[in-house]
Amino acid sequence: MRQVNFTLIFVICLAVVLFAIENTQLVSIKVVKGVEINAPLSIELIITAGIGAVLAWTFSVWTTLQELFVTQEALQARDLEIESLHTDIERYKAELEEQRLLLPSVSTATSADSSELQVTSVIARPEPATIITPQPSDLDAD
């Protein structure tokens, strides 16, 4: 792309120089009422082209600065969003850590409850009946 731009600028400048060489007669330019400048047409053309180039460059710089400000604002907004997301991540990590710390105590209580259930289920099972007969010595003690 740079080569195309360079070629285009070179061709335009060459055309301006060739035009200026062919047009050397004096012309007058009225800048303001009462102010008149007499100079060869070639010089006036080169000065006008130079002023146009400076104005185009100034406009280009102005446009680039505007884009830079817009980009800067977008980057600041993105940085704020990233910072907010980092804060959310840290908060979520803290919540997960709290839940992880609470989780073992809940599982221990659950295992204790389940062991109690197992114990009660063992106790609730019917056992074979045994007949206990009192001994005569146990009866006399009263």
Rosetta blueprint (number, residue, H / E / L):
1 M L
2 R H
3 Q H
4 V H
5 N H
6 F H
7 T H
8 L H
9 I H
10 F H
11 V H
12 I H
13 C H
14 L H
15 A H
16 V H
17 V H
18 L H
19 F H
20 A H
21 I H
22 E H
23 N L
24 T L
25 Q L
26 L E
27 V E
28 S E
29 I E
30 K E
31 V E
32 V E
33 K L
34 G L
35 V E
36 E E
37 I E
38 N E
39 A E
40 P E
41 L H
42 S H
43 I H
44 E H
45 L H
46 I H
47 I H
48 T H
49 A H
50 G H
51 I H
52 G H
53 A H
54 V H
55 L H
56 A H
57 W H
58 T H
59 F H
60 S H
61 V H
62 W H
63 T H
64 T H
65 L H
66 Q H
67 E H
68 L H
69 F H
70 V H
71 T H
72 Q H
73 E H
74 A H
75 L H
76 Q H
77 A H
78 R H
79 D H
80 L H
81 E H
82 I H
83 E H
84 S H
85 L H
86 H H
87 T H
88 D H
89 I H
90 E H
91 R H
92 Y H
93 K H
94 A H
95 E H
96 L H
97 E H
98 E H
99 Q H
100 R H
101 L H
102 L H
103 L H
104 P H
105 S H
106 V H
107 S H
108 T H
109 A H
110 T H
111 S H
112 A H
113 D H
114 S H
115 S H
116 E H
117 L H
118 Q H
119 V H
120 T H
121 S H
122 V H
123 I H
124 A H
125 R L
126 P L
127 E L
128 P L
129 A L
130 T L
131 I L
132 I L
133 T L
134 P L
135 Q L
136 P H
137 S H
138 D H
139 L H
140 D H
141 A L
142 D L
